[in-house]
Amino acid sequence: MEESVTVYKITPELRKAITEARLAKKMSQKDLATSLGVPKEIINKWEGSGKGLTGIYTPSNKFVVSIEKVLKVKLPRLVKIKT
């Protein structure tokens, strides 16, 4: 019997919402990264910005909540995918 595993995936709506909220606060990716205690490259990968990137990394739910607190916005949630 195979066990299913739940994984979470970042949606295009969440990537866009993070980017738009960050820009509305006039924050750079580096500013947001510093506030969250992560490298700037992580924000870049969450947002899917840069050449060929499409949101290849998914923040944990903990980070989604932290981003909401820093940017003072409500963000879409990650999508559950059962494998």
N, C-alpha and C positions, 0 to 999 in steps of 0.2 A: 504494500500500500504506500503510495506516494503522499508525502506531506506537502501541503501548500504553504508557501512562504509569502508574506505580505511585504511588498516593497512600495516605496513611494516615488512618484515621479513629479518633477516640476512641470507645470503647464505653461504654454505660451502666455496665458493671461497673467500668471504670477510673475513670470520674467518681466513682462511689460509693466506691471504694477510696481514692482520694485524699482525699475529704472525711472518711471514717471514720478514716483513719490520722492525718490532721491534727488532728481533734478528740480522738482518743485521746492525742495528745501535748500537748493543751491549747494548741494553736497557733491563732492567728487566720489569716485569709487574708493579712493584712498581714505577720504573722510569717514565714509560709512564703515569701511574695513577697520579703521582705527577704533571707532565707537563699538564695534562688535568683537574686537580682539582677534581678527583674522587677517591673513595677507590680502592685499588688494586683488591679487589674481583670483581669489575665491569669488569675490563679488563679480568680477569680470566673467567668470564661468557660470555663476548663477544667472546673471543677466543675459548670457549668451552673446555678449558683445565681442567684437574682434573678428578677425578673419576666420571664417569657417566654423565659428562656435555657435551652438544652438542650445544653450542652456544645458551643457553636458554634465554639470554637477548639480546635485539636488541638495538644498539645505535641509537640515533636520527640522522637525516641527519646532524644536526649541529655538532654532535660529529664526524661523519665520516669526515667532512671537517676539523675539529680541528686535528684529527689523521693524516690526510694527511699533514697538515702544520707542525706538530711536527716531523713526520717521513720523510717529504719531498718526498712523493710518491703519485701516483694517485691510488686510491682504487676503486674496483668494488662498485656499488651502491646497496642499499637495494632493495628488490623486493616488488612491490606493490601487495597486496592481497585484493580483494574486498570481504566483508562478507555481 
